[in-house]
Amino acid sequence: MLPDEIISEILSPALKVPEELFSDTSDVSPFSNYAPSTSAYLVRVVCKDWLRVATPLLYNVVVLRSTAQANALAIVLKQNPEFGRFVKKLRVEGGYGIILKATPEITDLFLSLAIWASDNTSGLCKGLPLVNPHRVILVDPWVAHPLKNQQLEALRPGQTVMSCLGSWKNMRIFNHPYGSRIAISNPVWAKRALEIQKALVKSRVHTITLSSTFTMIPRFIYSLCDIPSLQVLQFPRPLEEHAGRLVGQINGSSRLKKLAKYTLYQPLSEHSAAYAEPDITPSLNPNFTPMQSAPEETRERVWKRVLFFAMYVEELRSPSFSRSPTESHPSRLPILSVSTYFHSLALPYLCECVLLTPQSASGIQRRLQEQPHLGSFIRRIFTTSEQFSSSIRDATRYLFRHAINLEVFIPATHDRRQRISTEAFDLLAKTAGHSLRELSATMDSVSASSLKSFTALRVLEIGGFKLCVSPTGFPPDALKTLHTLHIHCAVLGSILGIFASASKLVQVHGQKLQYLTIDSPREFPVLYLCPNLLELEILADCDLVKLTPRVPHNSLFKIIVQFVPTTIKEMEFDPAMFPALREIQIRDLKWPTNERDISKSRIVPLAESLFQRNIKLTNDEGKHWVPRLKTGRVRKG
């Protein structure tokens, strides 16, 4: 039996809401995510001891984002009044105040003035005077036009909230909702800032935290200096370009200078900017050679493994990893200068990944002209340009001629495929056709004989508008190992016209294709030709009803489309025809982040309908809809 203190330490990381999330004043709530609720960890399925310890942790911080959540929590607190004393921090993102009379021990209160006409703030108006928090965080959303409605008027400055700011005797810290933008924005915000100042004059607040970024000191800031109890006016770190002006304005007021606290950008000194040299104790025997007595093969294997990590080869194999030296990943060149032995072992790692840009192209070509043998070390080439300039063309030709062991040729970013000529493509096929595993490029034309040379190619991504292959010359044994095919723009239509069939390319490879990207599936029966397909990405408009096969497709796990469907009917397909389908991803999908937008969304009912069929509807980040705002759960929504 574990002591309660140990159980609490175990459960705290899973059940507690971090302070930085609770106090986050961003325009989009950090709780509008779609990760599993932390209450899913609730330990009643473990034992009563864990439930007893977990309950105070679960209710310590409460976040309310829907009427259903507020009502569900009110029912729980009515049935278990003692739970109300566990609530120390309450974040209310809307007009949900029904629980305030049951939570007398609140120390931290977060209130949002994002109140719509459909909200009901009567519970807040009645409940706010019943609590007495130590810290209050007030947020007023920056929108094109300030919100105005009867429900907000009952709370807004001059009404309930302002009355409470002056009467909460325990309030010592107040997070102000406004920044310097109110000086040039709608006068409604300036009026509300003045009302807040008048209310705080009656309070005992000693610290006001300003969360908004300041480019200048607005008038209401000087008014805050007249609050008798105020001791600290905490400014956020100013933008570097505005720091001088802000400091000058602060120093120009003796009262403001006395109260203001802020952190400025400090330029790094030469000492702090320099990379720290490791503190290494000098060897007692300067003539000692590590592993001198070990066999040469063993010594080489060990040092290669050490250098692999020292030169962060694995990280550089990712195209998104920075090629510029940083403090955490300094230049690798000094390693090659340690000794001739280190140079010979580390040089292949230095040359393994090449970043081809318009700026680096000439230098790469020059280096290969001077030392052609370096080409054999190149395994990956990442490109950053779609241009077909002379420097890029010449460098590409040299790389393809000498990179005889090349495995990957892809863009550093997905939408920047390098254009390569027919001549360069044929050269690549001759020199690296046996080793190339992944190719992503825009090509003017491709010959059938060149395709046959790629015996190791697994992933092929083609961009552009021309793909000219002889109708009779496409060999059926070409691209034997291909399992992923991405064809962008109108390329697929060209292939279909050339082969004069239901796409001879897909017919030949359809049985082994697992991942396919096409412009439109309407031209041919893609699912019939690709019975083992796991993932299908469609670049144009997609009507899943028309995509549905006549017989069940037993492998398709995921469908990716680019646009939210125009009508829900486009997604009303027969799930029996896709028994393995578990995810439909929509690239441009933006999930609603508050109760009002959820009620107006046409995609949310579709997501919930698909979820009942065990199919997740996800956005570009892979986040699927969680109908938590309607289920009555209390925590993150």
N, C-alpha and C positions, 0 to 999 in steps of 0.2 A: 504494500500500500504506500503510494507516494504522498508526501506532505502536500498540503494545499499550495504552499509557496512554490514548490517545484512544478506542480501542475500549471500554476499561473505563469511561470516563466516559459513553459513549453507552449502554452496556448496564446500568449500575448502577441507574438509576431503575426499570427494568423488572424486574430480577432480585433486587434486595436487598429484604429484609423490614425495614420500619421498626422502630426500637427500641421505639416506643410500642405496636406490635402484639405484638412478641415478649414484652414484659414485662407485657402486659395481664392483670390478675387478675380480670376480670369473671366473673360466674357463667356467662355464655354465652361460649364462646371466640370471639374475633374471627376465627378461622380456620374457623369453621363456616359460612362464606358459600358462595355457589354461583356466584361469578364465575369466569371462566376462570383456570386455574392459571398462575402466572407462568412455569412451565417450558414453557408453550406457546410462549414466545418463543425457545426454545432453538434456537440458531443454527447447528445442524449443516446446516440447509438452505441456509445462506448460504455459509460457507466454513470451512476448518479453522482459520484464524486466529481467527475469531470464536468457534468452539467452544473453542479453547484458552483464550481470555481469559474466556469465559463460565462455564466449568466451576468455577473457584474461587469466582466470585460466586454461582453456583447453590447450592453446597454450604456456603457460609459460614454460613448460618442454616438449620437443619433443623427442621422441625416434624413430629412423628409423632402421628397421631391414629387409626391403625388397625393391626391386625396385618399386613394386606397391605402397608401402607406400610413397616413395619419390616422385614418379610421381603424386600421388593424392594430396599430400601436395603442390607440385609446382603449380598445377592447381588452388588450393584454394588461394594460395598467389598471383597468377597472377590476379585472379578475385577480390581479396580483399587485396591490397598491405598493408593496415594498419595492417593487422593481423601479418605481418612479424615483426613488432616492439614489439609484445607481447612475441616473443620467446626470453627467457633469457638463457635457458639451452638447449643444443642440444647434444644428445647422438647418435653417428653414429656407428652402428655395421656392417660395410661393406663399399663398395665403393659407397656410396650415398651422393653426394655433390651438387645435382642440386638446392637445396634451399638456399645455403649459400649466394648468391648474394641478396636474398630477406629478409635476417635476419640480419640486421646491428647491432642490439642491443645485440648480444650474449655476455654473461659474462662468461659462463662456457661451455667448449667444451670437450666432451668425444670422443676419437678416438680409434678405434680398428684396429690393423694391421693384423687381420684375413682376409686377402684378397686372393681370389682364382682367378685362370686364367679366370673363367667365369664372374668375376666382371668387372665393367667398372669404373675406378677411374678418368676419365677425368673431371667429374664434381667436384670432390674433389680438383683436382690439380688446377682448375681454381677458385674455390670458397674459398679455405682456405686463400689466400692472401687478400681477401676482408673483412675478419672479424678480430677483435682485442680483443680476450677474456682476462678476468682477470685470470681465472684458466684453465689449460689444463690437462686433464687426458689421458695418453697414455697407451695403453695395447697391448702387444705382446704375443700371446698365447704360452704356453709351450706345445709343441708337440714333438713327437719322432724325427722329422726332421724339421728344420725351413722352413717355407713356402718360396718358391722362384718362382716368375713368373713376367711377364712384367708389369702387373697391379700394383703389390706390389712395383716393382722397381721404378715406377714413384712417389711413396709416401715415400718409405723407407728412413732411415737415409742417408743423403747426397743429397737428392732430395727435393721435395716440403715441407714435414713436417719439415725437419731440417732447411730449409731456413726460414720457418715461425717462428720457435722457436726463431730464432735470430732476427727477424724483428717485432714481436708482441710487441709493446711498452707498452701495458697495462698489459701484462702477469706478474703476481707477484707470482703465485703459480703453481708449476708443479708437477704432480704425475708421478714418474719414474716407468717404466714398469718392471725393472729387479731387481733380488735379488742375493743372494750368489750363486745360482745354476749355474750362467753363468761361474763361475770359473772352473767348472768341466764338463760343457755341451759343445755343439757345439760352435766353435769359432765365428760363425756368430753373436751370441748374444753379445759376447764380443766386436766385431767390431762395432755393432750398438750402444752399450753403450758408446763407445769412441766417435762416431759421435754425439751422443746426448750431451755429455759433451762439445765438440767443439762448438756446436750450442748455448748452454746455456751461454757460456762465453760472447757472444755478446748480451745477453738479459739483462733485468732488474729484473730477478727473485730474490725474497728474501726468498722464502720457497720452498724446495723440499721435497715432501712426498714420502717415500718409502713404498709401499704397500705389497711387498713380504716379506715372513718370512725369517729371516737371521739366519744362523748357524755360519757364519764367516763374516769378512769384506773383500769383494773382492777389487781388485785393483781399479776398476773404481770409488769406493766411495771416495778414497783419491784424485782422479782427480777432483771430484766435488768441493772439498774444494778450488780449485783455481779460482772458479767463483767469480769475484770481488763483485758483488751485493748480494751474498748469505749471509743470516743472520741465517737461521734455516735449519737444516737437520733432518727431523722428521723420526725417526726409528719406525717401529711397535714394539709392545711388544714382546720381544724375547721368544723363548721357554725356559722353566725353566732350562733344562739341558744344554743349551748353553749360558745362561745369563752371567756366570762368564767369559767365554772366550771373549765374545763380549765386555763386559765392560773393560776388560784388553786391548783389541785391540784399543778401542776408547780412553782410557786414554793414550795409548802409542803415540798418535799423538796430539800435542798441538792444531793444527788448527782444527782437527776433534773433539776434546774434547770441543772446544769453540762453535762449530756449532751444535753438536749432541743433540737431545732431545729424550728421551725414557722413558718408564715406565717399571719397573722391577716387578717380582712377589714378593709380600711381604707375608711372613708367618704370619698367624693370631696369635696374642698374646693370652695368656691365657684369658685375660679379654674379648677380642672381640670374641673369640671362644666360650666362655661360653654362655649359654642361658640367655637372659636378664630376670631378675625377674620383674614381674609386680609391679608397684608402687600402692599399695593398702592402702588406709587409714584405720587404725585400727578401729574396731567397738567401739562405745561409750559404748555399753552394751555387754561385752564378754559372757554373759549367754544367749544372744538372740538366739532363734532357728527359722530359717526361716519356714514360713507356719505352725507354731505349732498349730494354731487353725483350720487349714483346715482339712477336712476328709482325712483319710489315703489313700483312693483310688485316690483322687485328687492330694495329695502330691506326691504319687508314680508316677502318670502319668506325672506330670510336671517335676520331677527330671529325669525320664527316658528320656524325650525328650531333656533336657539340656545335659545329659551325652552322648546321641546319637551323638550330634554334638561335644562335648568336646573330645570324643574319636574317632572322624572322622571315624565312622563305614561305612558310605556310600563310602568313598574313598577306604577303605580297602576291600570292596567287589569287587573291580577291581583287577584282578591278576597282573596287571602291576604296581600297586602302591607299592612304596618302603615300606618294613617292618622295615627297620632300622630307628631309631629316627633321625630327622633332626631339624634344627633350626625352620622351619615353622611347623613341626609336631613332637614335642618332645615325649619322652616316656610317655606312658599312665599309667604306674604302679603307679606313685605318686597319681593319682586320687583315687585308691583303698585304699590308706593309710589315706585318710581324716577322715573317720569314718567307723564304722561297717555298717551303713546304706548305705553309698556310695559304700562300698565294695560289699554288696549284690546286689545292682542295677547295678553296673558296670561290675561285673565279667562275666555275660553272653555276654556282648559286647566284652570283652577282648578275649573270647574263640570262638567267632562266626566264624572267618575266620582263618584257619590253613594252613600254608605253609609247605608242606612235602618235605624235601630234604634229601639226604644221611647224611648230617651233623646234621639235627634236628630230624631225625627219632627216635633215641634212647631216646632222652630227652622227646619227645612227649609220647612215650610208657611208660617211667618211671612215668611221671606225671599222666597218666591215671591209672596206677597200684595203685598209691598212692591215687588218688581221682577219682574214676570211674564216679562219678556224673557229672564231667565236660563234659563228652561226650554228655550229653543231650543239652548242650549249642552250640555245633558245628553245624553250618549250611552250611559252605562252606569249601572244602578242595582243595587246589591248589597244584599241583605236578610239580616237575622240573626235574625228572629223568625218563629215560626209563629202567633203570637197575632193575633187579629182585634180588637184594642182600638180605641177611638174615635180615639186619636191616630194610630195606624198607618193606620186606614181613611181619615181625613181627609187625611193627608199623601200617601197613595197616590193618592187622587183628584186632588189638586192636581198631583202629579207627572205623572200620566197626561194631565191636561188641558193642561199647558204643555210637556211634553217631546215636542215635535212631531218631533224627529229621533232619538228613542230607538232604540238598536240592540240593547241587551242588558238583560234583566231576569232575574237569577239570584240564588240564595242565596250568601252568603259562604262557607258550609260546605254540603256536599252534602246533608245531612239536615235542613236548616232552611228548606225551601221556604215562602215567604210565602203565606198564604191571601188571596185577593182575591175580591171579590164579583162577581156577574154584572154589576152596573152598572159597576163599575170595569173589568171585562174588555171590555165593549162600548165604553166610553170609550177604552180603550187601542187598540182596533181602529180607531176613527175617527181618532184623532190621530196614531198612530205605526204603523198597519198597513202603510204603505208602506215603512217603514225598519227595523222590528224584525226582527232576524236570529235571536235566541236568546231563548227564554222558558221559565222554569222556575217553576212556581207550583202551589199547590193551589187548585182552583176548584170552586165548588158546582155550577155549570152553565154550559154554553156554547151559544150560538145558532149555527146554521149560517151565518147572514149575517155574523156576526162573524168566523168562521173564513175566510170568503171574502175578507175585507178584508186578511188578512195575506199580502201578495203577495211579501214578501222573506224570510219565515220559513224558516229552514233547520233549526233545532234546537228541538224542542218536548218539554218534560218536564212531565208532569202527575202531581200527587199528590193523594190524597184518595179518596173512595169514590163520588162522583157525577159523572157526565158525561152530562148529558141533552141529546141532540140529536134533533130530529124525524126519524122514520124516513124520511120522504119529502122532507125539506128539505135533506139534505146535498148540496151542489153538487159535481159531479165535478171542477170546475176550481178548487176551494179548495186552498190550501196547495200551490201549484204547485212551489215551490222546496224543499219539505221533503225532507231526506235522513236525518235522525236523529229517532227517536221513542222517548221513554222514558215508559212508563206504569206507575206504581207502584200497589201495593196491589191492590185488587179492581176497578180502573177498567176493565180490559179486558173482564172478564166483563159489566159493565154495557153496554159498547158492543155486545158481541155480541148481548145480549138485545134491545137497542133496534133494531139494524139487521136482526135476524131473518135473518141469513145468516152466511157464514163470515167475519164482520167486514167490513162494507162499507168501513170506514175503511182497513183494511189492503188490501182489494181495490183501492181507489182509488189508494193510494199505494205499494202493495207493490212495483211495478216499479222505483220510484226510490229506495226506502229502502235505505240502506247500513248504518245502525246502529239497532238495535231493542232496547228493554228492555221486558220483559213479566213479568207475574206467573207465568203458567204457559202453556206451549205446547200443552197437551193438548187445549184446546178447539177448535183449528182448525189446519189444515195451514200453519203459518207459513212454513216453508221453501219450500213450493210457491207460496205467494202472494208471496214476496219472493225472486225468483231472483237478484237482484244484491246480496243482503245480505252484508256483510263481517264484521259483528260482531253477535252475539246474546247478550244478557244475560238470564238467567232468575232471578227473585227468589225463587221457591218451590223446592221439591224438584224435581230434574231427573233423569229417567232417559233417558240418551242413546240407549238402544236404542229407546225409544218415540218419540224425536225424529227418528230416522233416516228420511229420505224414501225413497220407493219408487224414485225415479230420482236419479242423482247430482246433488248441489248443487255447482256448479262455482265458486262465489264465496266461500262462507263461510270466513273465515280464522281467526276467533277465537270461542270460546264462553266466556262467563263465568257461573259458577254460584256460589251463596252458601255451600253447605255441602259438606263432605266426604261422598262417597256412603256410604250405609249398607252396601252390599255392592259388591264389585268388579264384579259383573255389570252394575250400572247404567252402567258405563263400557265394557263390552264391545260396542262397536258395530262395524259394518262400515266400515273406513276407505275402502273403494272408493266409498262413498256420499258421502264428504267429501274429494275429491281436493285441494282447496285448503287444508284445515284444517291449521294449524301450531301452534295454541296453545289449551289449555284452562286457564282461570284459575279457581281455587277461592279465594274470598275469605277463608274462615276456616281455610285450610290453614296449619299450622305444621310446617316441615320439622324432622326430628330433627337434633340437633346433636352426637351422639356415636355411637360404634360400637354400643353396647348398644341405644340407642333405634332405631337404623337396623335392626338385626337383628329387632326386634319390630314394626316398622312394617308395616302392610298397604298403605300408599299408595306406598311406595318401589318395590316390584315393579311396581305399575301404572305409575308414572312411567317406569321403565326400559323397560317393554313399549311404552308410547306413544312413547318416545324412539326406539326402533328403527323406528317408523313415521314418523319425522320430525315428530312432534308433541310439543311441550313442555308439560309440566304445571307451572303456575306458581302461586305464592301471591299474596297481595294486593299485594305489592311488585313483582310481575313476575319474581321469581327462580325459575328452574327447577332441577330436581334435576340435580346433576352426580355421577355414581357414582364419584367419585374415591377414596373410602375403600375401594373394592373393586378398583380398577384397579392399585394398587401404586404410584401416583405419590408422590413424596416430599414435595412442597411443600404449600401450603395445602390443607386438606381440608374 
